[in-house]
Amino acid sequence: MVFGSAKDAQKFRAADASDVLAKGALKQVDTYGDGVVLQDTQGHVNTMFTINNVAVDIRTGIAEKAPGDGVKDIKKVADAVVAKSKAK
């Protein structure tokens, strides 16, 4: 989602993450940039962060071969999104 300012995007991202966490299915397992990485016990992984005035929400699902594989995977995806946003 695109907002008028970076601060507005960060406020939305924080509220959105809080709402998801309050529902209890996902737990915060890490951070990414100014955001969070959430995961459940079934391999669903979600990261919420901002790039300037854009709130980014990425969701994946993988079969983990080892604990933490889902977090590593979503961070690679997020890194690619951030890199693409900076490409000219």
N, C-alpha and C positions, 0 to 999 in steps of 0.2 A: 504494500500500500504506500502511496506517495502522500506526504504531508507537506504543509507549508513551511515547516522548519524541522531541523534535526531534533530539537527539544520535544516537539510534538510527536515525532516518530518514536523517540525513546520513551515518552510517557505511555503511548499506546502499547509498545512492546512490553513494557513492565506490567501494565494492567492485563494484557492478554496472557502473559506467562503466569501471573498470579491466578487468573481465572482458571487456566488449565490445571495448575497445581492444586487448586482448591477442590477440583473434581476427584482427585485422588488416584486416577488410573496411571498417570505418569509422575515420575519423581525426578527432581533435579539431580543429575549425576556429574555435571561438569559445567564449565562456562565457555563461551565463545565470544570474542570481542567484548561488546558491552552487553551481551545477552547470556542466554542459558542453553544448556543441552539437557533435554528431558528424555527419559526412557521408561518403558514398562518391562514386564517380565516376559513378554512375548516377542521381543525383537523390534518393536516399534520405537523409532528414535526421532526426536523433533528438536530443531534448533531455532531459536528466535533471537534475532539481533538486528541492528540497524546499519545502514550505509548512508551516511549523511541524513537526508530527510525521507529515507525509504525504510519502512519496517519490512524485514524479511522473515518468512516462516517457511522452513524446509522440513519435510517429513519423509522418512524412509522406513523401510522394513527389511531387515536382513537376518539370515540365519547365522548367528555368531558361532564361529569355530572356537573362539576363546573369549572370556569376559572382556568387555571393552571394545570389541571389534566394531560394534555399531556406532560407538562414539567416534572412533577413528575414522570410520567411513563417512559419517555426516560432516565431520570437520573438513575432510577432503572436498566434499561437495560444496560446503560453505566457502572454502578457500577459492575454489574455482569461480563461484559466483562473485566474490569480492574482486578477484583478478579480472574477470570479464568487465565488471563495472568500472574498472580503472583503465581498461584498454582503450586506445584511441584509434 
